[in-house]
């Protein structure tokens, strides 16, 4: 089959279209003919050699996909050939075919077309697991998300808003902040013009839950804006991996700093997250209360262009790659 592989660690031009071995659906897996996949920051990190695929997983990128089931492994009973699905992957989505554990499959939500559905699994699972299952965001609490116009950010704003929380977000332009407002953000901060700590102090706001993609660069300031018993959930390292932690400041707030990742978790843990997303998030998508935000759709063979767009933060929501 054909797939986008990484020639060697480096820039977007290292993404090449070529032949790879056909996947096989093992026990408890299905084979999916991929209709579309989507670009995630993790794909960019893998491309530059800083985020290898877990052992036993495809070495080409792609952490989610949508498509149709074309093969069933032993023991699969709940799905049939021809079912339209989307899926959370540990890798391999930038391809014509991918094998998927049944616990990581989701039906395409009613009202969402097959290609657009590729933009949902990674962001829905990441936001739901971190903001609600780990962070425990509750109605009337205040939620801060950095990178509000990203794929993660646009989903986080919508789910937090729907939960009844007050939503604070950061983004890098007035246009992006306008989109965040449309999705349900209450307080928008242009991080290029103002420091989010100063804005929140001026507005007398503290955050019960912070979803952070920056890591080291924002660690001290995130703790500064935490509410008593606040939870800082770190899911990315765009601002570096090492910083000094003021434990005294954290103790004073009885706060928690939690660092999580999704890709390398055991299949059973991923299946539990996917099941919870299907129960709690999918009805909101099907009702229209929460929607996938797609910036643009490009052919899979234009993966290098898609990576440049995401790398330069020229998008709002997700960049989708159409396979067929």
C-alpha positions as CSV (number, residue, x, y, z in Angstrom):
1,X,0.0,0.0,0.0
2,X,1.0,3.7,-0.2
3,X,1.7,5.8,2.8
4,X,3.5,9.0,3.8
5,X,6.7,8.0,5.5
6,X,9.6,10.0,7.1
7,X,12.7,9.8,4.9
8,X,15.0,11.0,7.8
9,X,14.4,13.4,10.7
10,X,14.1,17.0,9.5
11,X,11.7,19.4,7.8
12,X,8.4,18.9,6.0
13,X,10.2,17.9,2.8
14,X,11.3,14.7,4.6
15,X,7.7,13.4,4.2
16,X,7.6,11.2,1.2
17,X,4.9,9.2,-0.6
18,X,5.9,5.6,-1.1
19,X,5.2,1.9,-0.6
20,X,5.0,0.3,2.9
21,X,3.9,-3.2,3.9
22,X,0.1,-3.8,4.1
23,X,-1.2,-4.0,7.6
24,X,-3.0,-7.1,8.9
25,X,-5.9,-7.1,11.3
26,X,-4.8,-9.2,14.3
27,X,-6.9,-10.6,17.0
28,X,-9.4,-8.0,18.3
29,X,-8.5,-5.6,15.4
30,X,-10.1,-4.4,12.3
31,X,-8.6,-3.3,9.0
32,X,-9.7,0.2,8.0
33,X,-9.5,1.7,4.4
34,X,-8.6,5.2,5.3
35,X,-10.7,8.1,3.9
36,X,-8.9,10.8,5.8
37,X,-6.4,11.5,8.6
38,X,-5.5,14.8,10.4
39,X,-2.3,16.6,11.4
40,X,-1.4,16.8,15.0
41,X,1.6,18.5,16.7
42,X,2.8,15.1,17.7
43,X,3.2,14.3,13.9
44,X,5.6,17.3,13.6
45,X,7.6,16.1,16.6
46,X,7.8,12.6,15.1
47,X,9.0,14.1,11.8
48,X,11.9,15.9,13.4
49,X,12.9,12.8,15.4
50,X,11.7,13.7,18.9
51,X,8.6,11.5,19.2
52,X,9.1,7.9,18.0
53,X,6.2,5.5,17.5
54,X,5.6,3.1,20.4
55,X,7.2,-0.4,19.8
56,X,5.2,-2.5,17.4
57,X,3.3,0.4,15.9
58,X,3.7,1.7,12.3
59,X,6.6,4.1,12.0
60,X,4.8,6.5,9.7
61,X,2.8,9.3,11.2
62,X,-0.9,9.6,11.8
63,X,-2.7,9.5,15.2
64,X,-6.3,9.4,14.0
65,X,-8.3,8.5,10.9
66,X,-11.7,8.0,9.4
67,X,-12.7,5.4,6.9
68,X,-14.5,2.1,6.3
69,X,-13.9,-1.3,7.7
70,X,-12.6,-3.7,5.1
71,X,-11.3,-6.6,7.2
72,X,-12.0,-8.2,10.6
73,X,-9.5,-9.9,12.9
74,X,-10.3,-12.9,15.1
75,X,-12.8,-12.2,17.9
76,X,-14.3,-9.1,16.4
77,X,-18.1,-9.2,16.8
78,X,-19.4,-5.6,17.3
79,X,-18.3,-4.3,13.9
80,X,-18.9,-5.4,10.3
81,X,-17.4,-5.0,6.9
82,X,-18.4,-1.6,5.4
83,X,-19.0,0.2,8.7
84,X,-18.0,3.8,8.6
85,X,-15.7,4.6,11.5
86,X,-13.2,7.0,12.9
87,X,-10.3,5.9,15.2
88,X,-7.7,6.8,17.7
89,X,-4.3,5.5,16.5
90,X,-0.8,5.0,18.0
91,X,0.5,5.7,14.4
92,X,0.0,4.8,10.8
93,X,-2.9,7.1,9.8
94,X,-1.0,8.7,6.9
95,X,-1.7,5.7,4.7
96,X,-4.3,3.9,2.6
97,X,-4.9,1.2,5.2
98,X,-4.5,0.9,8.9
99,X,-5.2,-1.8,11.5
100,X,-7.1,-0.6,14.6
101,X,-7.8,-2.3,18.0
102,X,-11.6,-2.4,18.3
103,X,-11.4,-0.5,21.6
104,X,-10.1,2.5,19.7
105,X,-12.9,2.6,17.1
106,X,-15.8,5.1,17.1
107,X,-18.7,5.3,14.8
108,X,-18.8,8.4,12.6
109,X,-21.2,10.7,14.4
110,X,-24.6,11.4,12.8
111,X,-24.5,14.6,10.8
112,X,-20.7,14.5,10.3
113,X,-19.3,13.5,6.9
114,X,-16.7,10.8,6.7
115,X,-13.7,13.1,5.9
116,X,-14.5,15.6,8.6
117,X,-14.8,12.8,11.1
118,X,-11.0,12.3,10.9
119,X,-10.6,15.6,12.8
120,X,-12.4,14.3,15.9
121,X,-10.8,11.2,17.6
122,X,-7.4,12.7,18.8
123,X,-8.8,16.0,20.1
124,X,-11.9,14.6,21.6
125,X,-10.0,11.9,23.5
126,X,-7.2,14.3,24.5
127,X,-9.6,17.0,25.8
128,X,-12.1,14.7,27.5
129,X,-9.4,12.5,29.2
130,X,-7.3,15.5,30.4
131,X,-9.8,18.2,31.2
132,X,-12.6,16.1,32.6
133,X,-11.4,12.6,33.5
134,X,-8.1,13.8,35.0
135,X,-8.6,17.5,35.6
136,X,-12.1,17.0,36.9
137,X,-13.5,20.3,35.6
138,X,-16.9,21.1,37.1
139,X,-19.7,23.5,36.3
140,X,-19.1,27.0,37.6
141,X,-15.3,26.5,37.7
142,X,-12.9,28.5,35.6
143,X,-10.9,26.8,32.8
144,X,-7.8,28.2,31.1
145,X,-6.6,26.7,27.8
146,X,-3.5,27.8,26.0
147,X,-3.6,27.8,22.2
148,X,-7.3,28.2,22.0
149,X,-7.4,28.3,18.2
150,X,-5.6,24.9,17.8
151,X,-7.4,21.6,17.3
152,X,-7.1,20.8,21.0
153,X,-8.1,24.3,21.9
154,X,-11.2,24.6,19.8
155,X,-12.5,21.3,21.2
156,X,-11.6,22.2,24.8
157,X,-13.4,25.6,24.6
158,X,-16.6,23.9,23.3
159,X,-16.6,21.1,25.9
160,X,-15.7,23.4,28.8
161,X,-18.3,25.9,27.8
162,X,-21.0,23.2,27.4
163,X,-20.1,21.9,30.9
164,X,-21.0,25.3,32.4
165,X,-17.4,26.4,33.1
166,X,-16.1,29.9,32.5
167,X,-13.6,29.6,29.7
168,X,-10.4,31.7,29.4
169,X,-8.1,31.1,26.4
170,X,-5.0,32.5,24.8
171,X,-4.3,32.8,21.1
172,X,-1.9,34.8,18.9
173,X,-4.2,37.1,16.9
174,X,-7.5,39.0,17.1
175,X,-8.9,36.9,14.3
176,X,-8.2,33.7,16.2
177,X,-9.6,35.1,19.4
178,X,-12.7,36.0,17.5
179,X,-13.1,32.4,16.5
180,X,-12.6,31.3,20.1
181,X,-15.3,33.7,21.2
182,X,-17.7,32.1,18.7
183,X,-16.9,28.7,20.2
184,X,-17.8,29.8,23.7
185,X,-14.7,31.4,25.3
186,X,-15.6,34.1,27.8
187,X,-12.2,35.8,28.2
188,X,-9.7,36.0,25.3
189,X,-6.1,36.9,25.7
190,X,-3.7,37.7,22.9
191,X,-0.4,36.3,24.2
192,X,1.6,38.4,21.7
193,X,0.3,41.6,23.3
194,X,-0.5,40.8,26.9
195,X,0.7,38.4,29.6
196,X,-2.1,36.1,30.6
197,X,-1.1,36.3,34.3
198,X,-1.6,40.1,34.3
199,X,-4.9,39.9,32.4
200,X,-6.3,37.3,34.8
201,X,-5.1,39.3,37.8
202,X,-6.8,42.4,36.4
203,X,-10.0,40.5,35.8
204,X,-9.7,38.9,39.3
205,X,-9.7,35.4,37.7
206,X,-8.0,32.2,38.9
207,X,-8.1,28.9,37.1
208,X,-9.4,25.7,38.6
209,X,-8.1,23.7,35.6
210,X,-5.4,24.7,33.2
211,X,-4.7,22.8,30.0
212,X,-1.2,23.6,28.9
213,X,0.7,22.7,25.7
214,X,3.8,24.8,26.4
215,X,5.5,23.0,29.3
216,X,8.5,24.6,30.8
217,X,8.0,28.1,29.5
218,X,4.6,28.5,31.2
219,X,5.1,26.4,34.3
220,X,5.6,29.2,36.8
221,X,3.0,31.5,35.4
222,X,0.4,28.6,35.2
223,X,0.9,27.9,38.9
224,X,0.6,31.7,39.6
225,X,-2.9,31.7,38.1
226,X,-4.1,28.5,39.7
227,X,-7.0,28.7,42.1
228,X,-6.9,26.9,45.5
229,X,-7.0,23.2,44.8
230,X,-6.4,24.0,41.1
231,X,-5.2,21.4,38.6
232,X,-2.5,22.1,36.0
233,X,-2.6,19.5,33.2
234,X,0.4,19.6,30.9
235,X,0.0,17.8,27.5
236,X,2.8,19.4,25.4
237,X,6.3,20.7,25.4
238,X,6.3,23.5,22.8
239,X,8.0,25.8,25.3
240,X,10.6,23.3,26.5
241,X,10.8,20.3,28.9
242,X,12.8,21.6,31.9
243,X,11.9,24.4,34.4
244,X,12.2,25.2,38.0
245,X,9.1,24.4,40.1
246,X,8.3,26.5,43.1
247,X,6.9,23.8,45.4
248,X,6.1,26.5,48.0
249,X,3.8,28.3,45.6
250,X,2.1,25.0,44.7
251,X,1.7,24.0,48.4
252,X,0.2,27.3,49.2
253,X,-2.6,26.6,46.7
254,X,-2.9,22.9,47.4
255,X,-2.4,22.6,43.7
256,X,-1.6,19.7,41.4
257,X,0.7,19.5,38.4
258,X,-0.2,16.5,36.2
259,X,1.7,15.6,33.0
260,X,0.0,13.2,30.6
261,X,0.3,11.7,27.2
262,X,-2.1,9.6,25.2
263,X,-0.2,7.8,22.4
264,X,1.9,5.4,24.5
265,X,-0.8,4.3,26.9
266,X,-1.8,0.6,27.0
267,X,-4.7,-0.3,24.8
268,X,-7.0,-1.0,27.7
269,X,-6.5,2.6,29.0
270,X,-7.2,4.0,25.5
271,X,-10.3,1.8,25.2
272,X,-11.6,3.2,28.4
273,X,-11.1,6.8,27.2
274,X,-12.7,6.1,23.8
275,X,-15.7,4.5,25.5
276,X,-16.1,7.5,27.8
277,X,-15.8,9.9,24.7
278,X,-18.5,7.9,22.9
279,X,-20.8,8.1,25.9
280,X,-20.3,11.8,26.8
281,X,-18.9,13.6,23.8
282,X,-20.5,11.9,20.8
283,X,-24.1,12.9,21.8
284,X,-22.9,16.6,21.9
285,X,-21.4,16.3,18.4
286,X,-24.5,14.6,17.0
287,X,-26.8,17.3,18.5
288,X,-24.6,20.1,17.1
289,X,-23.7,21.5,20.5
290,X,-20.0,20.6,19.8
291,X,-18.6,20.5,16.3
292,X,-15.4,19.6,14.6
293,X,-13.5,22.7,13.5
294,X,-11.6,22.1,10.2
295,X,-9.4,24.8,8.8
296,X,-8.7,23.1,5.5
297,X,-8.7,19.7,3.7
298,X,-5.6,18.8,1.6
299,X,-4.7,15.6,-0.2
300,X,-2.5,13.2,1.7
301,X,0.2,13.7,-0.9
302,X,0.4,17.4,0.3
303,X,1.3,16.3,3.8
304,X,4.4,18.5,3.7
305,X,2.3,21.6,3.0
306,X,0.0,20.6,5.8
307,X,2.9,20.4,8.2
308,X,4.1,23.8,7.2
309,X,0.7,25.3,7.9
310,X,0.5,23.7,11.4
311,X,4.1,24.5,12.2
312,X,3.5,28.2,11.4
313,X,0.2,28.2,13.3
314,X,-1.6,29.5,10.2
315,X,-4.7,27.4,11.0
316,X,-7.8,27.4,13.3
317,X,-8.9,23.9,14.3
318,X,-7.6,20.9,12.4
319,X,-5.9,20.4,9.1
320,X,-7.3,17.3,7.5
321,X,-5.6,15.1,4.9
322,X,-7.9,13.3,2.4
323,X,-6.7,9.9,1.3
324,X,-9.6,8.9,-1.0
